[in-house]
Amino acid sequence: MAETAKTRILLADDHALVRRGVRLILDNEPDLTVVAEAGDGAEAVGMARAHRPDLAILDIAMPRMTGLQAARELSRIQPETRILMLTMYDNEQYFFEALKSGASGYVLKSVADRDLLEACRAAMRDEPFLYPGAVTALIRNYLDRVRQGDSIPDNAVTPREEEILKLVAEGHTSKEIAGILLISAKTVERHRANLLQKLGLRDRLELTRYAIRAGLVEP
């Protein structure tokens, strides 16, 4: 009988020590193997293009591009790649953003040794994996929506505005952002002005606070 093909995994986290620990958990399993590692979201997207993994495990808070941004991009360019978010944040907003970004599971780092393997296998069966607190959040959110008669609002900003917002919050100048995104500094300034107007904010400091609340950068 032929050996079952292993699930090929891309692992993205900006802390090498975390990647090493998670890799040990995964590579110790007969049906799982890590084929690529990345230190930020942008690198993760590049690695996914190169290696075409079956499953991408993404940290949420990473430089250059967050795990949520990378998940959205991967869902767009490689919809066949399953996605899990691995995070330290037991946070309802991040959880709902992860689901909207195309992730099929949300695993807390604090219990990764307990939940991660089950989450990987659930993802490959096209089943969602939610830790107990996330299930509670999902039910509470649903009940709140039923009571209020409304739905979860779409993102206030576009994906391009979100990219610029993150880079602004990380301290990059308009010229630096233009170089990173391969657009003109004038275009960056226009997006920034639109962000301030759309979000009702006054300056870079308030943009940064908004980016922290939205999970784009760590406080």
C-alpha positions in Angstrom: 0.0 0.0 0.0 1.4 3.4 -1.0 2.4 5.8 1.7 0.0 8.6 2.2 1.4 11.9 0.9 2.5 14.3 3.6 0.8 17.6 4.1 3.3 20.3 2.9 3.3 23.2 5.2 4.5 26.9 5.0 5.3 28.3 8.4 5.4 32.1 8.9 6.4 33.9 12.1 8.8 36.8 12.7 10.4 35.1 15.7 12.9 32.4 14.7 12.6 30.7 18.1 8.8 30.3 17.7 9.3 28.9 14.2 11.8 26.4 15.5 9.4 25.2 18.2 6.4 24.9 16.0 8.5 23.1 13.3 9.6 20.5 15.9 5.9 19.8 16.7 5.0 19.5 13.0 8.0 17.6 11.6 7.6 15.0 14.4 4.3 13.8 12.8 4.3 11.2 10.0 1.7 13.0 7.9 3.0 16.6 8.2 6.2 18.3 6.9 7.4 21.9 6.9 8.7 22.8 3.4 9.3 26.5 3.8 9.6 29.2 6.5 9.1 33.0 6.3 9.8 35.8 8.7 7.0 38.2 7.6 3.8 38.2 5.6 5.3 39.4 2.3 8.0 36.7 2.4 5.2 34.2 3.2 3.3 35.1 0.0 6.6 34.8 -2.0 7.4 31.4 -0.4 3.8 30.2 -1.1 4.2 31.1 -4.8 7.5 29.2 -4.9 6.6 26.1 -2.9 2.8 25.9 -3.4 2.2 24.4 0.1 -1.0 22.5 1.0 -1.3 24.5 4.2 0.0 27.9 5.4 0.4 28.6 9.1 0.6 32.4 9.6 1.3 34.5 12.7 -1.0 37.6 12.8 1.5 40.3 13.9 4.4 40.4 11.5 6.4 43.3 9.9 5.9 44.5 6.3 2.7 42.5 5.9 0.6 41.0 8.7 -0.6 37.4 8.7 -4.2 38.7 8.0 -3.0 40.6 4.9 -1.0 37.6 3.7 -4.0 35.4 4.2 -6.1 37.6 2.0 -3.5 37.6 -0.7 -3.0 33.8 -0.5 -6.8 33.3 -0.7 -6.8 35.4 -3.8 -3.8 33.9 -5.7 -3.8 30.3 -4.3 -7.3 29.4 -3.1 -6.3 25.8 -2.9 -3.9 26.5 0.0 -5.5 26.1 3.4 -4.7 28.7 6.0 -4.4 28.6 9.8 -3.7 31.6 12.0 -1.3 31.0 14.9 -1.3 33.8 17.4 -0.8 35.0 20.9 -4.0 37.1 20.7 -7.1 35.8 22.3 -9.0 38.6 20.6 -12.4 38.6 19.0 -11.6 41.2 16.4 -8.6 39.4 15.2 -10.6 36.1 15.2 -13.3 37.6 13.0 -10.8 39.3 10.7 -9.0 35.9 10.3 -12.2 34.2 9.2 -12.9 37.1 6.7 -9.3 36.8 5.4 -9.9 33.1 4.4 -8.4 31.3 7.4 -10.1 28.0 8.3 -8.7 27.9 11.8 -7.4 30.1 14.7 -4.9 28.6 17.1 -3.5 30.2 20.2 0.3 29.9 20.7 -0.2 29.3 24.4 -1.8 25.9 23.6 -0.2 25.2 20.2 1.3 22.0 21.5 -2.3 20.8 22.3 -4.3 22.3 19.4 -2.0 22.8 16.4 -1.9 19.2 15.1 -5.7 18.8 15.3 -6.1 22.2 13.6 -3.8 21.2 10.7 -5.7 18.0 10.1 -9.0 19.7 10.3 -7.9 22.3 7.7 -6.9 19.5 5.3 -10.3 17.9 5.7 -11.9 21.4 4.9 -13.2 21.6 8.4 -12.9 24.8 10.6 -10.9 24.7 13.8 -11.9 27.0 16.6 -10.6 27.1 20.1 -13.3 27.1 22.9 -13.1 30.9 23.4 -13.5 31.6 19.7 -16.6 29.4 19.7 -18.1 31.5 22.5 -17.2 34.7 20.6 -18.9 33.4 17.5 -22.1 32.5 19.3 -22.2 35.8 21.2 -21.6 37.8 18.0 -24.3 35.9 16.2 -26.8 36.5 19.1 -25.9 40.2 19.2 -26.5 40.5 15.5 -29.9 38.8 15.7 -30.9 41.1 18.6 -29.7 44.2 16.7 -30.9 43.1 13.3 -27.6 44.0 11.6 -24.5 42.3 10.2 -20.7 42.6 10.7 -19.6 45.7 8.7 -17.1 45.4 5.9 -13.6 46.8 6.3 -13.6 50.6 6.4 -10.5 50.7 4.3 -9.4 49.1 1.0 -6.6 46.6 0.9 -4.2 49.2 -0.6 -5.1 51.8 2.1 -4.5 49.1 4.7 -1.0 48.4 3.3 -0.2 52.2 3.5 -1.8 52.5 6.9 0.4 49.7 8.3 3.6 51.2 6.8 2.7 54.7 8.1 2.2 53.2 11.6 5.6 51.5 11.3 7.2 54.9 10.8 8.0 54.9 7.1 8.0 58.2 5.2 5.9 58.7 2.1 9.0 58.3 -0.1 9.9 55.0 1.6 6.4 53.7 1.3 6.4 54.6 -2.4 9.6 52.6 -2.8 8.2 49.5 -1.0 4.9 49.5 -2.8 6.3 50.6 -6.2 3.9 53.6 -6.5 4.6 57.4 -6.5 5.0 59.4 -3.3 2.1 61.5 -4.6 -0.2 58.4 -4.7 0.9 57.6 -1.1 0.0 61.1 0.1 -3.4 60.8 -1.6 -4.2 57.5 0.0 -3.1 58.9 3.4 -5.3 61.9 3.0 -8.2 59.6 2.1 -7.5 57.5 5.2 -7.6 60.5 7.5 -10.9 61.7 6.0 -12.5 58.3 5.9 -11.6 57.4 9.4 -12.2 60.8 10.9 -8.6 61.1 12.1 -6.3 64.1 12.3 -2.7 63.0 12.0 -0.1 60.3 11.9 -0.3 59.6 15.6 -4.1 58.9 15.4 -3.5 56.7 12.3 -1.0 54.7 14.3 -3.4 54.2 17.2 -6.1 53.1 14.7 -3.5 50.6 13.1 -2.8 49.1 16.6 -6.5 48.7 17.3 -7.0 47.1 13.9 -4.2 44.6 14.5 -2.0 45.9 11.8 1.0 46.6 14.1 1.9 45.6 17.6 1.6 48.3 20.3 
